[in-house]
Amino acid sequence: MSDILEKFVSDVKAAYGENLKSVVLYGSKASAEDTKKHSDYNVLVVLDSIKFDDLKSMNKAMVAWIAGGNQPPLLFTSERLKNSADVFPIEFLDIKSNHRILFGEDPFTDLQIHDKHLRHECEFELKGKLLKLRQGYMLTRGKEGHLKDLLINSVTTFLIIFRYVLKLTGQEPPAKRLDALEILSKKVVFDPSPFATIFAMKQGDKEALKNDAEPLTEKYLAEIEKVVDFVDKMQVK
């Protein structure tokens, strides 16, 4: 465990004592797909109960944590976590498939997630993110640097959603997002190359970063729409 994670867990244990049930690391740091430039630590904290004083108790722990470029943790009670699987199926499945328990019990072991909830969130997120991406393009006014930032900052979210679109087709997605992308592209019939290129840009690949952002964005948007249409027509039990 890194020094910053070790300090964070120690601070959380000191803040919550017996109220603390679990500390869970998730995201790219847990799946080994992180990049030094664009990745931070994503942590979920599970408590028996959450009152306003419990938020205040985290103030001290947050000083070094936020200074290190990390977002505050997600806070759930055990009961609220279990009862939220219908509204956060993508997020919970993504954590469930790639996480490390830093303290306590694993809250995802027996968590049940239904395909009808997963399909609904996949559709909602894809359509919403596509709208945001179009708005984001207009805000950049086509400026190369801003446009590349827009692509880089959006690609991981689409790759995560695509993993669970693949799951809805009946195939368990592989751990690596690009592997899942390649398999899904055969089922839905779309070109995975813009996503792979933008992901390489995010990782700092010099050749990928030479791509002109404008045509790459055009292709990216077109391929996203193909997946949106597929999910829109999908029927699940």
C-alpha positions as CSV (number, residue, x, y, z in Angstrom):
1,M,0.0,0.0,0.0
2,S,1.3,3.4,-0.9
3,D,2.2,6.0,1.8
4,I,-0.7,8.2,0.9
5,L,-3.2,5.3,1.0
6,E,-1.8,4.0,4.3
7,K,-2.1,7.5,5.9
8,F,-5.6,7.9,4.5
9,V,-6.8,4.5,5.9
10,S,-5.1,5.3,9.3
11,D,-6.9,8.7,9.4
12,V,-10.3,7.2,8.5
13,K,-9.9,4.5,11.2
14,A,-9.1,7.2,13.7
15,A,-12.1,9.3,12.7
16,Y,-14.7,6.6,12.7
17,G,-13.6,3.8,15.0
18,E,-16.2,1.0,15.3
19,N,-18.5,2.9,13.0
20,L,-16.2,2.0,10.1
21,K,-17.0,-1.1,8.1
22,S,-14.9,-1.0,4.9
23,V,-12.4,1.1,3.0
24,V,-12.3,0.1,-0.7
25,L,-9.9,1.3,-3.5
26,Y,-11.5,1.2,-7.0
27,G,-10.9,2.6,-10.4
28,S,-7.7,2.7,-12.5
29,K,-5.4,2.4,-9.5
30,A,-7.1,-0.9,-8.5
31,S,-7.2,-2.3,-12.1
32,A,-3.6,-1.3,-13.0
33,E,-4.8,0.9,-15.9
34,D,-3.7,4.2,-14.3
35,T,-1.6,6.9,-15.9
36,K,0.7,9.1,-13.8
37,K,-0.7,12.3,-15.5
38,H,-4.4,11.6,-15.4
39,S,-5.0,9.1,-12.5
40,D,-5.8,9.7,-8.9
41,Y,-7.0,7.4,-6.1
42,N,-10.7,6.5,-5.9
43,V,-11.9,5.3,-2.6
44,L,-15.3,4.2,-1.1
45,V,-15.9,4.2,2.6
46,V,-18.7,2.2,4.2
47,L,-20.0,3.1,7.7
48,D,-22.7,1.7,9.9
49,S,-24.4,5.1,10.0
50,I,-23.7,8.6,8.6
51,K,-24.6,11.7,10.4
52,F,-23.4,15.3,9.7
53,D,-20.8,14.9,12.4
54,D,-19.3,12.0,10.5
55,L,-18.7,14.4,7.6
56,K,-17.0,16.8,9.9
57,S,-14.9,14.0,11.3
58,M,-13.2,13.7,7.8
59,N,-12.0,17.2,7.7
60,K,-8.5,16.4,9.1
61,A,-8.1,13.4,6.9
62,M,-9.0,15.4,3.8
63,V,-6.2,17.9,4.1
64,A,-3.3,15.7,2.8
65,W,-5.7,13.6,0.7
66,I,-7.0,16.5,-1.4
67,A,-3.6,18.2,-1.5
68,G,-2.4,15.0,-3.2
69,G,-4.9,15.6,-6.0
70,N,-7.5,13.1,-4.9
71,Q,-11.3,13.5,-4.7
72,P,-13.1,13.0,-1.4
73,P,-14.2,9.3,-0.9
74,L,-17.7,8.1,-1.6
75,L,-19.5,7.6,1.7
76,F,-22.2,4.9,2.1
77,T,-23.9,3.1,4.9
78,S,-24.0,-0.7,4.4
79,E,-27.8,-0.6,4.0
80,R,-27.8,2.3,1.6
81,L,-25.1,0.6,-0.6
82,K,-27.3,-2.5,-0.9
83,N,-30.4,-0.5,-1.7
84,S,-28.6,1.6,-4.4
85,A,-27.7,-1.2,-6.8
86,D,-30.7,-0.4,-8.9
87,V,-29.6,3.2,-9.6
88,F,-25.8,2.7,-9.7
89,P,-25.4,-0.7,-11.5
90,I,-22.5,0.5,-13.8
91,E,-20.6,2.1,-11.0
92,F,-21.1,-0.9,-8.6
93,L,-20.3,-3.5,-11.2
94,D,-17.2,-1.6,-12.2
95,I,-16.1,-1.4,-8.5
96,K,-17.0,-5.1,-8.0
97,S,-14.9,-6.2,-10.9
98,N,-11.8,-4.2,-10.0
99,H,-11.3,-3.2,-6.3
100,R,-9.0,-3.8,-3.4
101,I,-10.1,-3.9,0.2
102,L,-7.9,-1.6,2.2
103,F,-9.8,-2.2,5.5
104,G,-12.7,-4.4,6.7
105,E,-15.1,-6.5,4.8
106,D,-15.9,-6.6,1.1
107,P,-19.3,-4.9,0.7
108,F,-19.7,-6.1,-2.9
109,T,-19.5,-9.9,-2.3
110,D,-23.2,-10.5,-2.2
111,L,-24.4,-7.4,-4.0
112,Q,-27.1,-8.3,-6.6
113,I,-27.5,-6.2,-9.8
114,H,-30.2,-6.8,-12.3
115,D,-29.8,-6.5,-16.1
116,K,-32.9,-4.3,-16.5
117,H,-31.4,-1.7,-14.2
118,L,-28.0,-2.0,-16.0
119,R,-29.6,-1.5,-19.4
120,H,-31.4,1.6,-18.2
121,E,-28.3,3.2,-16.8
122,C,-26.3,2.3,-19.9
123,E,-28.8,4.0,-22.1
124,F,-29.1,7.0,-19.8
125,E,-25.4,7.5,-19.4
126,L,-24.6,7.0,-23.1
127,K,-27.2,9.5,-24.3
128,G,-26.4,12.0,-21.6
129,K,-22.6,11.8,-22.2
130,L,-23.1,12.1,-25.9
131,L,-25.1,15.3,-25.4
132,K,-22.3,16.7,-23.1
133,L,-19.7,15.7,-25.6
134,R,-21.5,17.8,-28.3
135,Q,-21.8,20.7,-25.9
136,G,-18.1,20.3,-25.0
137,Y,-17.1,20.5,-28.7
138,M,-19.0,23.7,-29.1
139,L,-17.3,25.2,-26.1
140,T,-13.9,24.4,-27.5
141,R,-14.8,26.2,-30.7
142,G,-12.7,23.7,-32.5
143,K,-9.4,24.7,-30.8
144,E,-7.0,21.8,-31.1
145,G,-5.6,21.8,-27.5
146,H,-9.0,22.2,-25.9
147,L,-10.5,19.6,-28.2
148,K,-7.9,17.0,-27.3
149,D,-8.5,17.7,-23.6
150,L,-12.2,17.1,-24.2
151,L,-11.5,13.7,-25.9
152,I,-9.0,12.6,-23.3
153,N,-11.3,13.5,-20.4
154,S,-14.3,11.7,-21.9
155,V,-12.9,8.4,-23.2
156,T,-12.6,6.5,-19.9
157,T,-16.3,7.0,-19.1
158,F,-17.3,5.6,-22.5
159,L,-15.0,2.6,-22.2
160,I,-16.5,1.8,-18.8
161,I,-20.1,2.0,-20.1
162,F,-19.1,-0.1,-23.1
163,R,-17.9,-2.9,-20.8
164,Y,-21.4,-3.2,-19.4
165,V,-23.1,-3.0,-22.7
166,L,-21.0,-6.0,-23.5
167,K,-22.2,-7.7,-20.3
168,L,-25.8,-7.1,-21.4
169,T,-25.1,-9.1,-24.6
170,G,-24.4,-12.1,-22.4
171,Q,-20.6,-12.0,-22.4
172,E,-18.6,-11.3,-19.2
173,P,-16.3,-8.4,-20.0
174,P,-12.6,-8.9,-19.6
175,A,-10.7,-6.8,-17.0
176,K,-9.0,-4.6,-19.5
177,R,-11.3,-2.0,-21.1
178,L,-9.6,-2.0,-24.5
179,D,-10.1,-5.8,-24.7
180,A,-13.8,-5.3,-23.9
181,L,-14.0,-2.6,-26.5
182,E,-12.6,-4.9,-29.2
183,I,-15.1,-7.6,-28.4
184,L,-18.0,-5.2,-28.3
185,S,-17.1,-3.8,-31.7
186,K,-17.7,-7.2,-33.2
187,K,-21.1,-7.5,-31.7
188,V,-22.4,-4.0,-32.3
189,V,-20.4,-3.5,-35.5
190,F,-18.6,-0.2,-35.0
191,D,-15.0,1.0,-35.4
192,P,-13.1,0.8,-32.1
193,S,-10.0,2.7,-33.4
194,P,-11.0,6.3,-32.3
195,F,-11.5,5.1,-28.7
196,A,-8.1,3.2,-28.7
197,T,-6.4,6.2,-30.2
198,I,-7.8,8.6,-27.6
199,F,-7.0,6.2,-24.8
200,A,-3.4,6.1,-26.0
201,M,-3.4,9.9,-26.0
202,K,-4.5,9.8,-22.4
203,Q,-1.6,7.6,-21.6
204,G,0.8,10.1,-23.2
205,D,1.6,8.1,-26.4
206,K,3.5,10.6,-28.6
207,E,2.3,9.1,-31.9
208,A,-1.3,9.1,-30.8
209,L,-1.0,12.8,-29.7
210,K,0.0,13.7,-33.3
211,N,-3.6,13.0,-34.5
212,D,-5.6,16.0,-35.6
213,A,-8.4,16.4,-33.1
214,E,-11.1,17.6,-35.5
215,P,-11.5,14.5,-37.7
216,L,-10.8,12.2,-34.7
217,T,-13.8,13.9,-32.9
218,E,-16.0,13.5,-35.9
219,K,-15.3,9.7,-36.0
220,Y,-15.5,9.4,-32.2
221,L,-19.0,10.9,-32.2
222,A,-20.2,8.8,-35.1
223,E,-19.1,5.5,-33.4
224,I,-20.6,6.5,-30.1
225,E,-24.0,7.0,-31.8
226,K,-23.8,3.4,-33.2
227,V,-23.6,2.0,-29.6
228,V,-26.3,4.4,-28.4
229,D,-28.7,3.0,-31.2
230,F,-27.8,-0.6,-30.3
231,V,-28.6,-0.1,-26.6
232,D,-31.7,1.9,-27.4
233,K,-33.2,-1.1,-29.2
234,M,-31.9,-3.7,-26.8
235,Q,-34.4,-5.9,-24.9
236,V,-33.4,-7.6,-21.7
237,K,-35.4,-9.7,-19.2
